Amino acid sequence: MTDDPKLYRERAQAARAEAATAIQSEDRMRALSSAGRWEEMADRAQRVRTSATQQTTLPPRTTTQLERQWPSPLMMVFAVILLVNLLLIYLAFEVELSSPSAGGDAAGNGMSAGFTALIEYVALSIVGILALVFMLIRKRWFRLVMVTLLGLNAFALLMLVSLIHGHP
């Protein structure tokens, strides 16, 4: 049986007609009760049909949703500053722009290399954590703070590059 409110209302009307022609009171009560049940089923089917159509209709797309196909300007600034940070880390620790110190002290050279690697890992960790927090937290003000911190980190890395490679 289909959930058609029209069919249920026809059955309720037929049950009322049967109650009107019933001779005994028990038959009349049974037919009226049946008509009430058919009406309840018709009302329920109508509610289900109405809620189903409301759920399947999608709101029309607004122009702001259509315009948001490109990343936001904040996301673009974030990507540029992130790339600048990674480039500065690469320049500071991986590219040898000046001649290495030619000292005969193996322990001193090893410790220097260890500190350089430690500072590189710390710089990469800071940039990675700031980028991860930027991607996880969707609040605009918080993202502005993360972009600002990445910018300050890029400035600190720029100073570090000038210190490392500025002295011959």
Accessible surface in RSA format (square Angstrom, percent):
REM  Atomic radii and reference values for relative SASA: ProtOr
REM  Chains: A
REM  Algorithm: Lee & Richards
REM  Probe-radius: 1.40
REM  Slices: 20
REM RES _ NUM      All-atoms   Total-Side   Main-Chain    Non-polar    All polar
REM                ABS   REL    ABS   REL    ABS   REL    ABS   REL    ABS   REL
RES MET A   1   152.19  78.8  64.40  42.6  87.79 209.0  70.92  60.3  81.27 107.7
RES THR A   2    96.41  68.6  88.89  90.1   7.52  17.9  84.45 113.4  11.96  18.1
RES ASP A   3    95.72  67.0  82.35  82.0  13.37  31.6  21.52  50.7  74.20  74.0
RES ASP A   4    44.49  31.2  44.49  44.3   0.00   0.0   9.35  22.0  35.14  35.0
RES PRO A   5     7.83   5.7   7.79   7.1   0.04   0.1   7.83   6.5   0.00   0.0
RES LYS A   6   144.16  70.3 137.12  84.1   7.05  16.8  85.82  77.2  58.34  62.1
RES LEU A   7    49.37  27.5  48.56  34.7   0.81   2.0  49.37  34.7   0.00   0.0
RES TYR A   8     8.56   4.0   8.56   4.9   0.00   0.0   2.54   1.9   6.02   7.4
RES ARG A   9    92.61  38.9  89.04  45.4   3.57   8.5  48.95  66.9  43.66  26.5
RES GLU A  10    93.67  53.8  85.45  64.6   8.22  19.6  43.62  84.4  50.05  40.9
RES ARG A  11    98.90  41.5  94.91  48.4   4.00   9.5  25.13  34.4  73.77  44.7
RES ALA A  12     0.00   0.0   0.00   0.0   0.00   0.0   0.00   0.0   0.00   0.0
RES GLN A  13   113.70  63.6 113.54  83.0   0.16   0.4  43.84  93.3  69.86  53.0
RES ALA A  14    61.54  56.6  50.00  77.2  11.54  26.3  56.86  80.1   4.68  12.4
RES ALA A  15     8.63   7.9   5.75   8.9   2.88   6.6   7.91  11.1   0.72   1.9
RES ARG A  16    92.97  39.0  87.85  44.8   5.12  12.2  42.35  57.9  50.62  30.7
RES ALA A  17    56.37  51.8  47.69  73.6   8.68  19.7  55.45  78.1   0.91   2.4
RES GLU A  18    83.24  47.8  77.90  58.9   5.34  12.7  36.33  70.3  46.91  38.3
RES ALA A  19     3.08   2.8   2.81   4.3   0.26   0.6   3.03   4.3   0.05   0.1
RES ALA A  20    86.21  79.3  46.70  72.1  39.51  89.9  58.21  82.0  28.01  74.2
RES THR A  21   109.11  77.6  83.97  85.1  25.15  59.9  75.88 101.9  33.24  50.2
RES ALA A  22    19.36  17.8   2.88   4.4  16.48  37.5  12.00  16.9   7.36  19.5
RES ILE A  23   162.79  92.6 138.38 103.1  24.41  58.8 142.85 102.9  19.94  54.1
RES GLN A  24   107.52  60.1 102.72  75.1   4.80  11.4  27.23  58.0  80.29  60.9
RES SER A  25    62.73  53.0  57.73  77.1   4.99  11.5  35.26  75.1  27.47  38.5
RES GLU A  26   121.39  69.7 113.07  85.5   8.32  19.8  66.82 129.2  54.57  44.6
RES ASP A  27    58.17  40.7  57.20  56.9   0.97   2.3   5.96  14.0  52.21  52.1
RES ARG A  28    92.50  38.8  92.50  47.2   0.00   0.0  29.19  39.9  63.31  38.4
RES MET A  29   128.62  66.6 125.62  83.1   3.00   7.1 103.30  87.8  25.32  33.5
RES ARG A  30   136.40  57.3 128.05  65.3   8.35  19.9  76.28 104.2  60.13  36.4
RES ALA A  31     1.41   1.3   0.16   0.2   1.25   2.9   1.41   2.0   0.00   0.0
RES LEU A  32    85.35  47.5  76.95  55.1   8.40  21.1  77.28  54.3   8.07  21.7
RES SER A  33    62.96  53.2  49.09  65.5  13.87  32.0  35.75  76.1  27.21  38.1
RES SER A  34    38.21  32.3  31.83  42.5   6.39  14.7  21.79  46.4  16.42  23.0
RES ALA A  35     2.89   2.7   2.89   4.5   0.00   0.0   2.89   4.1   0.00   0.0
RES GLY A  36    33.48  41.3   0.00   N/A  33.48  41.3  31.68  86.9   1.80   4.0
RES ARG A  37   146.63  61.6 146.05  74.5   0.58   1.4  48.55  66.3  98.08  59.4
RES TRP A  38    48.09  19.3  48.09  23.3   0.00   0.0  34.96  18.6  13.13  21.3
RES GLU A  39    42.82  24.6  42.82  32.4   0.00   0.0  21.46  41.5  21.36  17.4
RES GLU A  40    85.10  48.9  81.33  61.5   3.77   9.0  34.85  67.4  50.24  41.0
RES MET A  41    62.38  32.3  60.44  40.0   1.94   4.6  39.46  33.5  22.93  30.4
RES ALA A  42     0.00   0.0   0.00   0.0   0.00   0.0   0.00   0.0   0.00   0.0
RES ASP A  43    61.43  43.0  59.21  58.9   2.23   5.3  14.29  33.6  47.15  47.0
RES ARG A  44   126.75  53.2 126.75  64.6   0.00   0.0  46.83  64.0  79.92  48.4
RES ALA A  45     7.69   7.1   1.64   2.5   6.04  13.8   5.55   7.8   2.14   5.7
RES GLN A  46    80.14  44.8  80.14  58.6   0.00   0.0  30.15  64.2  49.99  37.9
RES ARG A  47   150.47  63.2 144.18  73.5   6.30  15.0  75.10 102.6  75.37  45.7
RES VAL A  48    87.87  57.8  85.90  77.8   1.97   4.8  87.76  76.3   0.11   0.3
RES ARG A  49   115.32  48.4 110.34  56.2   4.98  11.9  43.53  59.5  71.79  43.5
RES THR A  50    58.25  41.4  54.35  55.1   3.89   9.3  48.19  64.7  10.05  15.2
RES SER A  51    50.13  42.4  48.95  65.3   1.19   2.7  33.29  70.9  16.84  23.6
RES ALA A  52    45.86  42.2  42.05  64.9   3.82   8.7  45.81  64.5   0.05   0.1
RES THR A  53    73.22  52.1  71.95  72.9   1.27   3.0  61.90  83.1  11.32  17.1
RES GLN A  54   125.14  70.0 107.20  78.3  17.94  42.7  39.31  83.7  85.83  65.1
RES GLN A  55   147.65  82.6 118.34  86.5  29.31  69.8  43.52  92.6 104.13  79.0
RES THR A  56   104.08  74.0  79.90  81.0  24.18  57.6  74.06  99.5  30.02  45.4
RES THR A  57    94.95  67.5  78.29  79.4  16.66  39.7  68.54  92.1  26.41  39.9
RES LEU A  58   153.72  85.6 129.00  92.3  24.72  62.2 129.71  91.1  24.01  64.6
RES PRO A  59   110.10  80.2  93.60  85.3  16.50  60.0 100.11  82.7   9.99  62.1
RES PRO A  60   119.26  86.9 101.82  92.8  17.44  63.4 113.23  93.5   6.03  37.5
RES ARG A  61   155.54  65.3 130.10  66.3  25.44  60.6  57.44  78.5  98.10  59.5
RES THR A  62    74.12  52.7  67.92  68.9   6.20  14.8  71.50  96.0   2.62   4.0
RES THR A  63    93.90  66.8  92.19  93.5   1.71   4.1  68.86  92.5  25.04  37.9
RES THR A  64    83.81  59.6  83.14  84.3   0.67   1.6  68.05  91.4  15.76  23.8
RES GLN A  65    98.25  54.9  89.60  65.5   8.65  20.6  30.02  63.9  68.22  51.7
RES LEU A  66    87.66  48.8  79.98  57.2   7.68  19.3  80.12  56.3   7.53  20.3
RES GLU A  67   128.15  73.6 102.59  77.6  25.56  60.9  47.04  91.0  81.11  66.2
RES ARG A  68   177.66  74.6 151.10  77.0  26.56  63.2  50.19  68.6 127.47  77.3
RES GLN A  69   140.87  78.8 104.62  76.5  36.25  86.3  36.71  78.1 104.16  79.0
RES TRP A  70   207.90  83.4 196.04  94.9  11.86  27.8 168.41  89.8  39.49  64.1
RES PRO A  71    71.12  51.8  49.41  45.0  21.71  78.9  60.87  50.3  10.25  63.7
RES SER A  72    37.03  31.3  26.20  35.0  10.83  24.9  22.53  48.0  14.50  20.3
RES PRO A  73   109.04  79.5 104.47  95.2   4.57  16.6 108.91  89.9   0.12   0.8
RES LEU A  74    18.78  10.5  14.18  10.1   4.59  11.5  16.96  11.9   1.81   4.9
RES MET A  75    48.88  25.3  48.32  32.0   0.56   1.3  42.91  36.5   5.97   7.9
RES MET A  76   103.50  53.6 102.28  67.7   1.22   2.9  91.35  77.7  12.15  16.1
RES VAL A  77    70.45  46.4  67.85  61.4   2.60   6.3  70.45  61.2   0.00   0.0
RES PHE A  78    10.41   5.2  10.41   6.4   0.00   0.0  10.41   6.3   0.00   0.0
RES ALA A  79    43.22  39.7  41.38  63.9   1.84   4.2  43.09  60.7   0.13   0.3
RES VAL A  80    91.76  60.4  90.72  82.1   1.03   2.5  91.54  79.5   0.22   0.6
RES ILE A  81    35.62  20.3  35.60  26.5   0.02   0.0  35.62  25.6   0.00   0.0
RES LEU A  82    37.84  21.1  37.84  27.1   0.00   0.0  37.84  26.6   0.00   0.0
RES LEU A  83   117.27  65.3 113.47  81.2   3.81   9.6 113.96  80.0   3.31   8.9
RES VAL A  84    62.22  40.9  61.59  55.8   0.63   1.5  62.08  53.9   0.14   0.4
RES ASN A  85     0.00   0.0   0.00   0.0   0.00   0.0   0.00   0.0   0.00   0.0
RES LEU A  86    72.50  40.4  67.18  48.1   5.32  13.4  67.62  47.5   4.87  13.1
RES LEU A  87   103.12  57.4  98.43  70.4   4.69  11.8 102.38  71.9   0.75   2.0
RES LEU A  88    15.92   8.9  15.92  11.4   0.00   0.0  15.92  11.2   0.00   0.0
RES ILE A  89     5.01   2.8   5.01   3.7   0.00   0.0   5.01   3.6   0.00   0.0
RES TYR A  90   119.10  55.6 116.76  66.4   2.33   6.1  76.84  57.7  42.25  52.1
RES LEU A  91    53.84  30.0  53.84  38.5   0.00   0.0  53.84  37.8   0.00   0.0
RES ALA A  92     3.49   3.2   0.00   0.0   3.49   7.9   0.00   0.0   3.49   9.3
RES PHE A  93    27.68  13.8   1.59   1.0  26.09  67.9   3.65   2.2  24.04  68.8
RES GLU A  94    99.80  57.3  69.24  52.4  30.56  72.8  19.95  38.6  79.85  65.2
RES VAL A  95    38.86  25.6  32.44  29.4   6.42  15.5  36.68  31.9   2.18   5.9
RES GLU A  96   116.48  66.9  87.41  66.1  29.07  69.2  40.46  78.3  76.03  62.1
RES LEU A  97   112.48  62.6  75.69  54.2  36.78  92.5  79.52  55.8  32.96  88.7
RES SER A  98    28.11  23.8  17.72  23.6  10.39  23.9  19.38  41.3   8.73  12.2
RES SER A  99    90.13  76.2  68.46  91.4  21.68  49.9  45.80  97.5  44.34  62.1
RES PRO A 100    98.84  72.0  85.24  77.7  13.60  49.4  90.57  74.8   8.26  51.4
RES SER A 101    96.18  81.3  69.82  93.2  26.36  60.7  56.10 119.5  40.09  56.2
RES ALA A 102   109.59 100.8  62.99  97.2  46.60 106.0  73.92 104.1  35.67  94.5
RES GLY A 103    43.35  53.5   0.00   N/A  43.35  53.5  29.74  81.6  13.61  30.5
RES GLY A 104    87.45 107.8   0.00   N/A  87.45 107.8  44.93 123.3  42.52  95.2
RES ASP A 105    90.66  63.5  82.51  82.1   8.15  19.3  39.54  93.1  51.12  51.0
RES ALA A 106    83.96  77.2  67.52 104.2  16.44  37.4  73.01 102.8  10.95  29.0
RES ALA A 107    79.14  72.8  61.43  94.8  17.72  40.3  73.14 103.0   6.01  15.9
RES GLY A 108    32.41  40.0   0.00   N/A  32.41  40.0  26.60  73.0   5.81  13.0
RES ASN A 109    63.86  44.0  57.80  55.9   6.06  14.6  25.31  60.9  38.55  37.3
RES GLY A 110    44.40  54.8   0.00   N/A  44.40  54.8  34.70  95.2   9.70  21.7
RES MET A 111   127.54  66.0 116.15  76.9  11.38  27.1  93.58  79.6  33.95  45.0
RES SER A 112    65.87  55.7  58.14  77.6   7.73  17.8  30.87  65.7  35.00  49.0
RES ALA A 113    62.60  57.6  50.90  78.5  11.70  26.6  58.06  81.8   4.54  12.0
RES GLY A 114    39.98  49.3   0.00   N/A  39.98  49.3  34.19  93.8   5.79  13.0
RES PHE A 115   115.56  57.8 113.98  70.6   1.58   4.1 114.27  69.3   1.29   3.7
RES THR A 116    53.51  38.1  51.27  52.0   2.24   5.3  32.19  43.2  21.32  32.2
RES ALA A 117    36.04  33.1  33.77  52.1   2.28   5.2  35.76  50.4   0.29   0.8
RES LEU A 118    98.71  55.0  96.36  68.9   2.35   5.9  98.17  68.9   0.54   1.4
RES ILE A 119    77.10  43.9  76.08  56.7   1.02   2.5  76.85  55.3   0.25   0.7
RES GLU A 120    25.34  14.5  25.34  19.2   0.00   0.0   0.23   0.5  25.10  20.5
RES TYR A 121   138.44  64.6 136.99  77.9   1.45   3.8  92.03  69.2  46.41  57.2
RES VAL A 122    74.45  49.0  72.83  65.9   1.62   3.9  74.45  64.7   0.00   0.0
RES ALA A 123     8.62   7.9   6.01   9.3   2.62   6.0   8.39  11.8   0.23   0.6
RES LEU A 124    70.84  39.5  63.83  45.7   7.00  17.6  64.11  45.0   6.72  18.1
RES SER A 125    59.33  50.1  49.67  66.3   9.66  22.3  30.13  64.2  29.20  40.9
RES ILE A 126    75.42  42.9  73.31  54.6   2.11   5.1  75.19  54.1   0.23   0.6
RES VAL A 127     2.74   1.8   2.74   2.5   0.00   0.0   2.74   2.4   0.00   0.0
RES GLY A 128    36.72  45.3   0.00   N/A  36.72  45.3  32.12  88.1   4.61  10.3
RES ILE A 129   107.34  61.1 105.98  79.0   1.36   3.3 106.66  76.8   0.68   1.8
RES LEU A 130    23.84  13.3  23.84  17.1   0.00   0.0  23.84  16.7   0.00   0.0
RES ALA A 131    15.83  14.6  15.65  24.1   0.19   0.4  15.83  22.3   0.00   0.0
RES LEU A 132   104.15  58.0 100.31  71.8   3.85   9.7 103.60  72.8   0.55   1.5
RES VAL A 133    39.39  25.9  38.90  35.2   0.49   1.2  39.39  34.2   0.00   0.0
RES PHE A 134     0.18   0.1   0.18   0.1   0.00   0.0   0.18   0.1   0.00   0.0
RES MET A 135    97.56  50.5  85.58  56.6  11.98  28.5  83.55  71.0  14.01  18.6
RES LEU A 136   123.21  68.6  99.76  71.4  23.44  58.9 101.36  71.2  21.85  58.8
RES ILE A 137    64.08  36.5  61.11  45.5   2.98   7.2  64.08  46.1   0.00   0.0
RES ARG A 138   182.25  76.5 157.49  80.3  24.76  59.0  61.48  84.0 120.77  73.2
RES LYS A 139   125.55  61.2 119.13  73.1   6.42  15.3  69.19  62.3  56.35  60.0
RES ARG A 140   156.01  65.5 148.50  75.7   7.51  17.9  65.35  89.3  90.66  54.9
RES TRP A 141   158.73  63.7 155.28  75.2   3.45   8.1 143.65  76.6  15.09  24.5
RES PHE A 142    45.62  22.8  45.62  28.3   0.00   0.0  45.62  27.7   0.00   0.0
RES ARG A 143    21.55   9.1  21.55  11.0   0.00   0.0   3.37   4.6  18.19  11.0
RES LEU A 144    81.78  45.5  80.93  57.9   0.85   2.1  81.12  57.0   0.65   1.8
RES VAL A 145    66.04  43.5  63.75  57.7   2.30   5.5  65.99  57.3   0.05   0.1
RES MET A 146    13.30   6.9  13.30   8.8   0.00   0.0  12.97  11.0   0.33   0.4
RES VAL A 147    14.08   9.3  13.71  12.4   0.36   0.9  13.71  11.9   0.36   1.0
RES THR A 148    82.01  58.3  74.07  75.1   7.94  18.9  57.11  76.7  24.90  37.6
RES LEU A 149    72.69  40.5  69.78  49.9   2.91   7.3  69.78  49.0   2.91   7.8
RES LEU A 150     0.00   0.0   0.00   0.0   0.00   0.0   0.00   0.0   0.00   0.0
RES GLY A 151    26.92  33.2   0.00   N/A  26.92  33.2  20.00  54.9   6.92  15.5
RES LEU A 152   109.95  61.2 104.74  74.9   5.21  13.1 105.75  74.3   4.20  11.3
RES ASN A 153    21.31  14.7  16.37  15.8   4.93  11.9   7.14  17.2  14.16  13.7
RES ALA A 154    12.82  11.8  11.99  18.5   0.83   1.9  12.45  17.5   0.37   1.0
RES PHE A 155   121.60  60.8 117.61  72.8   3.99  10.4 120.98  73.3   0.62   1.8
RES ALA A 156    49.82  45.8  44.27  68.3   5.55  12.6  44.90  63.2   4.92  13.0
RES LEU A 157     5.99   3.3   5.99   4.3   0.00   0.0   5.99   4.2   0.00   0.0
RES LEU A 158    95.55  53.2  95.41  68.3   0.14   0.3  95.41  67.0   0.14   0.4
RES MET A 159    98.62  51.1  97.08  64.2   1.54   3.7  76.50  65.0  22.12  29.3
RES LEU A 160    43.70  24.3  42.68  30.5   1.02   2.6  43.70  30.7   0.00   0.0
RES VAL A 161    17.55  11.6  17.46  15.8   0.09   0.2  17.46  15.2   0.09   0.2
RES SER A 162    67.50  57.0  54.73  73.0  12.77  29.4  48.44 103.2  19.06  26.7
RES LEU A 163   113.48  63.2 105.03  75.1   8.45  21.2 105.59  74.2   7.89  21.2
RES ILE A 164    67.47  38.4  48.92  36.4  18.55  44.7  55.35  39.9  12.12  32.9
RES HIS A 165    29.77  16.3  10.52   7.3  19.25  49.2  10.48  10.8  19.29  22.4
RES GLY A 166    51.98  64.1   0.00   N/A  51.98  64.1  26.16  71.8  25.83  57.8
RES HIS A 167   129.42  70.7 121.93  84.7   7.49  19.2  85.69  88.3  43.73  50.9
RES PRO A 168   158.95 115.8 105.55  96.2  53.40 194.1 122.74 101.3  36.21 225.0
END  Absolute sums over single chains surface
CHAIN  1 A    12517.4      10779.2       1738.2       8546.6       3970.8
END  Absolute sums over all chains
TOTAL         12517.4      10779.2       1738.2       8546.6       3970.8
